[in-house]
Amino acid sequence: PDEDDFDDFIFNVDGWLCEIKDAQIRDGLHVLGQAPAGEARVNLVLSILRASQIWGGETGAVPGLRSALGLKEDGAGQERDALRAIDEIEQQAHALVQGMEEAGWDPSAVDGLHDDPVVRDVLHFAATQVVPRLAQTTDELDHVLHALDGGFIPAGPSGSPLRGLVNVLPTGRNFYTVDPKAVPSRLAWETGRSMAESLVERHLADTDEYPRSVGLSVWGTSAMRTSGDDIAEVLALIGVEPEWDPASRRVNGLRVVPLEELGRPRIDVTVRISGFFRDAFPHVIGILDDAIRQVAELDEPLEQNFVRAHAQADLAEHGDERRATTRIYGSKPGSYGAGILQVIEAGNWKTDDDLAEVYTAWGGFAYGRDLDGAPASEDMRANYRRIAVAAKNIDTREHDIADSDDYFQYHGGMIATVRALTGAEPKAYVGDSTSPDAVRTRTLQEETNRVFRARVVNPRWIGAMQRHGYKGAFELAATVDYLFGFDATAGVVHDWMYESLAKEYVLDETNQEFMRKSNPWALRGIVERLGEAAERGLWAEPDPEVVAAMQQVYLDLEGDLEDRHA
């Protein structure tokens, strides 16, 4: 390659390695009533202090520690100097928190660690608020027993402490969630609008055009953690802004943003809601439905209002305005899930058509004003045929896309359904708002690669799981299952990933011995799942030696398990 191309290559590799290094992963599983101590506490406090804190009702009341040390956490710029700065400042932050740990988190020790008053304020906040709240984790067990005895459990807010919400600590309280009528909040609106801009900009960079229709999976748990980032993103994409009552902070109206102010076309959005979202946020469903119908009725050029363009096309086909403006779909009232997990686990699928049939059967029910889960599988298919972008957002570092079957069920299921209906692959994106001040959009492939390198085959994470015996081995097997599910639906797991899983999880002597002793059924499940990937051609060209070695492990396991049963 010429010198410029090589420089770009090195720059991109450098940036990728820095991003992997900067990723946060869990150090094992939570043990009820066990407070973090030592290195675990240092790492957790560092993670909490990355975000600016919402404290005393004020956003950004306490800046993030890295920000106080001079790092711009705006998600912009991957210049070499900026990447080096992340490393240097992370080392400084670690040294400061380690210093406080060695001082027993005595607030008076802060002044001797740094001269900058802002940095001292952050460390003082950690010593007086964060660490004492973490120490109260020991109350969890007492509170559970007291609750079982019919006693009163103190209440507390819910959310993610890694997003600047240290007031959700200590854990073990009877937590309450958000006011559904205040969703999205003002802060969520700012974050959601940034996410919409990030998604549109990424699609423009990848394709040189605006997406005409976006499919977005929306969950109730995320809405509770963020007060409605996803909802705000939907509104921002179609060009509608919430209005709030100043006293109650509840949403009391919608303002349609003029095209001149919006600066781009209104992008159509089809929403796949979870069953929990349906149950917990019926008011928000009504707001989204109102916004979509308002935009569909605007007298604007069709090339600037994709919602109206699609509604008019559907209206011309069947003449039903209510159907033409329906964009929210979910499970049948009283049911939950997307149905994909059951099909993947049973192995009774062959093509995208099989997955799409199940996904539509489970999710083909319309929601909105006067709909309440009406059967609408044909209308759902009509909307899905238009989806150019299939998106899912992550809002917390406490888990990732390979941590739950819901990610591949909802996001992967949407991708497979669009592919089955259109014969084309939609652009698959993951919005990252784990740092609300620095949102970014990655492709699903990029996110899969990042999670795989940062956690799945990270020796530190594997070692952390080994500390938890049976449950740790189960987590390893579950991770393989979830990656397989994503590959079946979205095709994002490459051969080198399967080979890495085989070598690290099955053939590595230390891990194999751990799993044989702690949970041989989990090890057998991993071998079976990797074997299925090879049989189905997902693992297209497995190394024959690796396959033979796995088969031998499987035979040995079968013998061991038979002996156990005997």
C-alpha positions in Angstrom: 0.0 0.0 0.0 1.1 3.6 -0.5 2.2 5.7 2.5 -1.1 7.5 3.0 -3.2 4.3 2.9 -0.8 2.7 5.4 -1.0 5.7 7.7 -4.8 5.5 7.6 -4.7 1.8 8.3 -2.4 2.3 11.3 -4.6 5.2 12.5 -7.7 3.1 12.3 -6.1 0.1 14.1 -4.8 2.5 16.8 -8.3 3.9 17.2 -9.8 0.4 17.4 -7.4 -0.8 20.0 -8.0 2.3 22.1 -11.7 1.8 21.9 -11.4 -1.8 23.0 -9.0 -0.8 25.8 -11.5 1.9 26.9 -14.4 -0.5 27.0 -15.8 -1.4 30.4 -16.7 -5.0 31.2 -18.2 -6.7 34.3 -15.8 -8.2 36.8 -17.9 -11.2 37.6 -21.5 -11.6 38.8 -23.3 -9.8 41.6 -23.5 -11.7 44.9 -26.5 -10.6 47.0 -25.4 -8.6 50.0 -21.7 -8.5 49.0 -20.3 -4.9 48.8 -17.3 -4.3 46.4 -13.9 -4.0 48.0 -10.3 -3.5 47.0 -9.6 -3.5 43.2 -13.3 -4.2 42.5 -14.3 -1.1 44.3 -11.7 1.0 42.6 -12.9 -0.2 39.1 -16.6 0.4 40.0 -16.0 3.8 41.4 -14.0 4.7 38.3 -16.8 3.5 36.1 -19.4 5.6 38.1 -17.2 8.7 38.0 -16.9 8.6 34.2 -20.3 10.2 33.8 -21.3 13.7 35.0 -23.6 13.4 37.9 -27.3 14.4 38.2 -27.4 15.6 41.8 -29.7 17.7 43.8 -32.0 18.0 40.8 -29.3 19.5 38.6 -27.9 17.9 35.5 -24.1 17.9 35.4 -23.9 19.1 39.1 -20.6 17.1 39.4 -18.5 16.6 36.3 -17.1 13.3 35.3 -13.6 12.7 36.7 -12.0 12.3 33.2 -13.7 15.5 32.1 -12.4 17.3 35.2 -8.9 16.1 34.3 -9.3 17.7 30.8 -10.8 15.0 28.6 -13.5 16.1 26.2 -16.2 13.4 26.4 -18.1 14.5 23.3 -17.6 11.4 21.1 -15.8 13.6 18.5 -12.4 13.3 17.1 -10.3 10.1 16.9 -7.0 12.0 16.2 -3.9 10.3 17.6 -3.5 13.0 20.2 -7.0 12.6 21.4 -6.6 8.8 21.6 -3.4 9.2 23.6 -5.1 11.7 25.9 -7.8 9.1 26.8 -5.0 6.7 27.9 -3.1 9.3 29.9 -6.2 10.7 31.6 -7.6 7.2 32.4 -4.3 6.4 34.1 -4.5 9.7 36.1 -8.0 8.9 37.1 -7.1 5.4 38.2 -4.2 6.7 40.2 -6.4 9.2 42.0 -9.1 6.7 42.8 -6.4 4.2 43.9 -5.0 6.9 46.2 -8.4 7.4 47.8 -8.8 3.7 48.2 -5.4 3.5 50.0 -6.5 6.4 52.2 -9.6 4.5 53.2 -11.8 7.0 51.3 -11.2 9.6 54.0 -12.6 12.9 52.5 -9.7 14.8 54.2 -7.3 12.9 51.9 -8.6 14.6 48.8 -6.6 17.9 49.2 -3.3 16.0 49.1 -4.0 14.2 45.8 -4.7 17.0 43.4 -4.5 20.8 43.1 -7.4 21.4 40.8 -10.6 22.3 42.9 -12.9 20.7 40.3 -11.0 17.4 40.5 -11.1 17.6 44.3 -14.8 18.2 44.2 -15.3 15.0 42.2 -13.1 12.9 44.6 -14.9 14.4 47.6 -18.2 13.5 46.0 -16.9 9.9 45.6 -15.7 9.8 49.2 -18.9 11.2 50.7 -21.6 9.8 48.4 -20.5 7.0 46.0 -18.4 4.8 48.3 -20.7 5.1 51.4 -23.7 4.1 49.2 -21.7 1.1 47.7 -20.9 0.0 51.3 -24.6 -0.3 52.0 -24.9 -3.1 49.5 -24.6 -5.3 52.5 -28.2 -4.3 53.4 -29.5 -6.2 50.4 -29.7 -9.5 52.2 -31.3 -8.0 55.3 -33.9 -6.2 53.2 -34.8 -9.4 51.3 -35.3 -11.3 54.6 -37.2 -8.4 56.1 -39.5 -8.2 53.0 -40.2 -11.9 53.3 -41.1 -11.3 56.9 -43.7 -8.7 55.8 -41.6 -5.7 56.9 -41.2 -2.3 55.4 -38.4 -1.8 52.8 -37.2 1.8 52.2 -38.0 3.1 48.7 -35.5 4.4 46.2 -35.3 5.5 42.5 -34.3 3.2 39.7 -31.8 3.7 36.9 -28.2 3.1 36.0 -25.5 4.4 38.4 -23.1 4.4 35.4 -25.2 7.2 33.7 -24.7 9.8 36.5 -27.5 8.5 38.7 -25.7 7.7 41.9 -28.9 8.4 43.8 -30.1 4.9 42.7 -27.6 3.5 45.2 -27.7 1.8 47.6 -29.3 -1.2 46.0 -31.7 -3.5 47.9 -34.4 -0.8 48.2 -38.0 -1.0 47.0 -37.3 0.9 43.8 -39.8 3.1 41.9 -39.5 4.1 38.3 -40.4 7.1 36.2 -43.7 9.0 35.8 -45.0 7.6 32.5 -46.6 10.9 31.7 -43.2 12.6 32.0 -41.7 10.4 29.2 -39.7 11.6 27.5 -38.0 13.9 30.0 -36.2 17.1 29.0 -32.9 15.4 29.4 -34.0 12.3 27.5 -35.2 14.6 24.7 -31.7 16.1 24.4 -30.1 12.6 24.3 -32.7 11.2 21.9 -32.4 14.1 19.6 -28.6 13.6 19.5 -29.1 9.9 18.8 -31.4 10.7 15.9 -28.8 13.1 14.5 -26.1 10.5 15.0 -28.1 7.8 13.2 -29.0 10.0 10.3 -25.4 11.2 9.9 -24.0 7.7 10.0 -26.5 6.5 7.3 -25.6 9.6 5.2 -21.9 8.8 5.6 -22.5 5.1 4.6 -24.9 5.6 1.7 -25.0 9.3 0.7 -28.8 9.4 1.3 -31.3 9.8 4.0 -33.1 6.7 5.2 -36.7 6.8 4.2 -37.9 4.5 7.0 -36.2 3.4 10.3 -37.3 0.3 12.3 -36.6 0.7 16.0 -37.0 -1.8 18.9 -38.2 -0.1 22.1 -38.1 -1.7 25.5 -39.8 -0.7 28.8 -36.7 -1.3 30.9 -34.7 1.1 28.8 -37.5 3.7 29.0 -37.4 3.4 32.8 -33.6 3.8 33.0 -33.4 6.7 30.6 -36.8 8.4 31.0 -37.4 7.9 27.3 -34.3 8.3 25.1 -35.8 5.9 22.5 -39.1 7.7 22.5 -37.3 11.0 22.0 -35.4 9.6 19.1 -38.5 8.5 17.3 -40.0 12.0 17.8 -36.8 13.7 16.6 -36.6 11.5 13.4 -40.2 12.5 12.4 -39.6 16.1 13.3 -41.8 16.5 16.4 -40.7 18.1 19.7 -42.4 17.4 23.1 -43.7 20.2 25.2 -43.7 20.0 29.0 -45.8 21.5 31.8 -43.2 23.5 33.9 -44.7 22.5 37.2 -45.2 18.8 36.8 -42.6 18.2 34.1 -45.1 16.1 32.3 -45.5 16.1 28.5 -48.6 18.1 27.8 -48.2 18.7 24.0 -46.4 18.3 20.8 -44.8 20.8 18.5 -44.2 20.0 14.9 -40.8 21.2 13.9 -41.0 23.2 10.6 -39.0 21.7 7.7 -36.8 24.8 7.6 -35.8 24.3 11.2 -35.5 20.6 10.9 -33.1 20.9 7.9 -33.8 17.4 6.5 -36.7 15.2 5.5 -39.0 13.7 8.1 -38.0 10.1 8.4 -40.7 7.5 8.8 -40.3 5.2 11.9 -41.8 1.8 12.6 -41.6 0.8 16.2 -41.5 -2.7 17.6 -42.4 -2.4 21.3 -41.8 -5.0 24.0 -44.7 -6.4 26.0 -43.5 -4.7 29.1 -43.4 -1.3 27.3 -47.0 -1.9 26.2 -48.1 -2.6 29.8 -46.0 0.2 31.5 -46.3 3.0 29.0 -49.7 3.1 27.3 -49.7 6.9 27.6 -46.5 7.1 25.7 -47.8 4.9 22.9 -50.7 7.4 22.6 -48.2 10.3 22.3 -46.2 8.5 19.6 -49.3 7.7 17.7 -50.5 11.3 17.9 -47.2 12.5 16.6 -47.1 10.1 13.7 -50.6 11.0 12.6 -50.0 14.7 12.9 -46.9 14.4 10.6 -48.9 12.3 8.2 -51.5 15.0 7.8 -49.0 17.9 7.1 -49.3 19.6 3.8 -45.7 19.1 2.8 -43.8 17.8 -0.3 -43.7 14.0 -0.2 -40.0 14.0 -0.8 -39.6 16.0 2.4 -42.1 14.0 4.5 -41.6 10.2 4.2 -44.3 9.6 6.8 -46.9 11.3 4.7 -45.5 9.7 1.5 -45.9 6.2 2.9 -49.3 6.9 4.5 -50.6 8.3 1.2 -49.4 5.2 -0.7 -51.1 2.9 1.8 -54.3 5.0 1.7 -54.4 4.7 -2.0 -54.1 1.0 -1.7 -56.8 0.2 0.9 -58.4 3.5 1.8 -58.2 3.1 5.6 -56.5 6.2 7.2 -56.2 4.5 10.6 -54.2 1.6 9.1 -52.2 3.9 6.9 -50.8 5.8 9.9 -50.2 2.9 12.2 -46.5 2.5 13.0 -46.4 0.8 16.5 -46.5 -3.0 16.7 -46.0 -5.5 19.5 -47.1 -8.8 20.9 -50.7 -9.8 21.4 -52.2 -8.3 24.6 -51.1 -10.4 27.5 -48.2 -12.0 25.7 -44.5 -11.2 25.7 -41.4 -11.7 23.6 -40.6 -12.0 19.9 -40.9 -15.7 19.4 -37.4 -16.1 17.9 -35.8 -17.7 20.9 -38.1 -20.6 20.9 -37.4 -21.3 17.2 -33.7 -21.0 17.6 -33.6 -23.3 20.7 -35.8 -25.9 19.0 -33.7 -25.7 15.8 -36.8 -26.1 13.6 -36.0 -23.3 11.2 -34.3 -23.3 7.8 -34.5 -19.9 6.2 -35.2 -16.2 6.8 -38.8 -16.9 5.8 -39.3 -19.2 8.8 -37.9 -16.6 11.2 -39.9 -13.8 9.6 -43.1 -15.9 9.9 -42.6 -16.4 13.6 -41.5 -12.8 14.2 -44.6 -11.4 12.4 -47.0 -13.9 14.1 -45.7 -12.8 17.5 -45.4 -9.1 16.8 -48.1 -8.4 14.3 -50.5 -6.5 16.6 -51.1 -2.8 16.2 -51.0 -0.2 19.0 -52.1 3.4 19.2 -55.3 5.3 19.8 -58.3 2.9 19.7 -56.2 0.0 18.5 -55.1 -1.8 21.7 -53.4 -4.7 20.0 -55.6 -5.3 17.0 -54.3 -8.0 14.7 -52.4 -6.3 11.9 -49.8 -8.7 10.5 -50.3 -7.5 6.9 -49.9 -3.9 7.8 -46.8 -4.8 9.8 -45.4 -6.5 6.8 -46.2 -3.4 4.6 -44.3 -1.2 7.0 -41.4 -3.6 7.4 -40.9 -3.8 3.6 -40.0 -0.1 3.7 -37.5 -0.3 6.5 -34.0 0.8 5.3 -32.5 0.9 8.8 -33.0 -1.6 11.6 -31.9 0.0 14.9 -31.6 -0.9 18.5 -30.1 1.3 21.3 -28.0 0.5 24.3 -28.0 2.8 27.2 -25.9 1.1 29.9 -22.5 -0.5 30.2 -23.9 -3.0 32.7 -24.8 -5.4 29.8 -24.2 -5.7 26.1 -25.8 -7.3 23.0 -24.4 -10.7 23.8 -25.8 -10.7 27.3 -29.5 -11.4 26.5 -31.6 -13.3 24.0 -33.8 -10.2 23.7 -31.3 -8.4 21.5 -31.2 -11.0 18.8 -34.9 -11.7 19.2 -36.0 -8.1 18.6 -33.2 -6.5 16.6 -32.0 -9.7 14.8 -35.6 -10.7 14.2 -36.4 -7.3 12.6 -33.3 -7.7 10.3 -34.3 -11.2 9.3 -37.9 -10.2 8.7 -36.9 -7.2 6.5 -34.5 -9.5 4.6 -37.2 -12.1 4.0 -39.8 -9.5 2.8 -37.5 -7.5 0.6 -34.6 -9.8 -0.4 -32.3 -7.0 0.7 -30.2 -6.5 3.8 -31.3 -3.4 5.8 -28.6 -1.2 7.4 -28.3 -2.5 11.0 -27.2 0.0 13.5 -26.7 0.2 17.3 -27.1 3.5 19.0 -24.9 4.0 22.0 -26.1 6.4 24.7 -24.1 4.9 27.6 -22.5 8.3 27.8 -25.4 10.7 27.1 -23.0 13.6 26.4 -21.2 11.5 23.8 -23.7 9.4 21.8 -22.5 7.5 18.8 -23.9 5.1 16.2 -22.1 1.9 15.2 -23.1 -0.8 12.7 -24.3 -4.0 14.3 -21.2 -5.7 12.9 -19.0 -3.1 14.5 -20.8 -3.5 17.8 -20.5 -7.3 17.6 -16.8 -7.1 16.9 -16.3 -4.7 19.8 -18.2 -6.8 22.3 -16.5 -10.0 21.1 -13.0 -8.5 21.5 -13.7 -6.5 24.7 -15.7 -9.1 26.7 -16.5 -12.5 25.1 -12.9 -13.7 24.6 -11.3 -11.4 27.1 -9.4 -13.6 29.6 -10.3 -11.2 32.4 -14.0 -11.8 31.9 -13.6 -15.5 31.4 -11.6 -15.7 34.6 -14.2 -13.6 36.4 -16.9 -16.1 35.3 -14.7 -19.0 36.6 -15.0 -17.5 40.1 -18.7 -18.2 40.1 -18.7 -22.0 39.4 -21.9 -23.4 38.0 -23.5 -20.0 37.2 -20.3 -18.7 35.6 -20.1 -21.7 33.3 -23.8 -21.1 32.4 -23.0 -17.5 31.5 -20.3 -18.7 29.1 -22.8 -21.1 27.4 -25.5 -18.4 27.3 -23.1 -16.0 25.5 -22.5 -18.6 22.8 -26.2 -19.1 22.4 -26.9 -15.4 22.1 -24.1 -15.0 19.5 -25.5 -17.9 17.6 -28.9 -16.3 17.6 -27.6 -13.1 16.3 -25.7 -14.9 13.5 -28.9 -16.8 12.6 -30.9 -13.6 12.3 -28.3 -11.0 11.3 -25.2 -12.8 10.0 -22.7 -11.0 12.2 -20.6 -13.8 13.6 -17.7 -14.6 11.4 -15.7 -17.8 11.2 -12.8 -16.4 13.2 -15.2 -15.7 16.0 -16.6 -19.3 16.1 -13.0 -20.6 16.0 -12.1 -18.3 18.9 -15.1 -19.5 20.9 -14.1 -23.1 20.3 -10.5 -22.6 21.3 -11.1 -20.3 24.3 -14.3 -22.0 25.7 -13.9 -25.6 24.8 -10.4 -26.5 23.9 -8.5 -24.3 26.4 -7.3 -26.7 29.1 -8.0 -24.4 32.0 -11.5 -23.4 31.0 -12.4 -26.9 29.9 -11.3 -28.3 33.3 -13.3 -25.5 35.0 -16.5 -26.3 33.0 -16.1 -30.1 33.4 -16.0 -29.7 37.2 -18.5 -26.9 37.6 -21.1 -27.4 34.8 -20.4 -30.1 32.2 -23.9 -29.6 30.8 -22.9 -26.0 29.9 -19.8 -27.3 28.1 -21.8 -29.9 26.2 -24.3 -27.2 25.2 -21.4 -25.0 23.8 -20.1 -27.9 21.8 -23.5 -28.7 20.4 -24.2 -25.0 19.5 -20.9 -24.7 17.7 -21.5 -27.9 15.9 -25.0 -26.7 14.8 -23.3 -23.5 13.5 -21.0 -25.6 11.4 -23.8 -27.9 10.2 -26.0 -24.9 9.1 -23.1 -23.2 7.3 -23.0 -20.3 9.7 -19.5 -21.4 10.6 -18.7 -21.7 6.9 -15.2 -23.2 6.9 -14.4 -24.7 10.3 -10.9 -26.0 10.8 -11.2 -29.9 10.6 -8.7 -30.3 13.5 -10.8 -27.9 15.7 -14.0 -29.8 14.9 -12.4 -33.2 15.6 -11.1 -31.9 18.9 -14.5 -30.6 19.9 -16.1 -34.0 18.9 -13.7 -35.8 21.2 -14.6 -33.4 24.1 -18.2 -34.1 23.4 -17.7 -37.9 23.5 -15.7 -37.7 26.7 -18.4 -35.5 28.2 -21.1 -38.0 27.3 -19.2 -40.7 29.0 -18.7 -38.6 32.1 -22.4 -37.6 32.3 -23.5 -41.2 31.8 -21.2 -42.2 34.7 -22.8 -39.5 36.9 -26.3 -40.7 36.1 -25.3 -44.3 36.8 
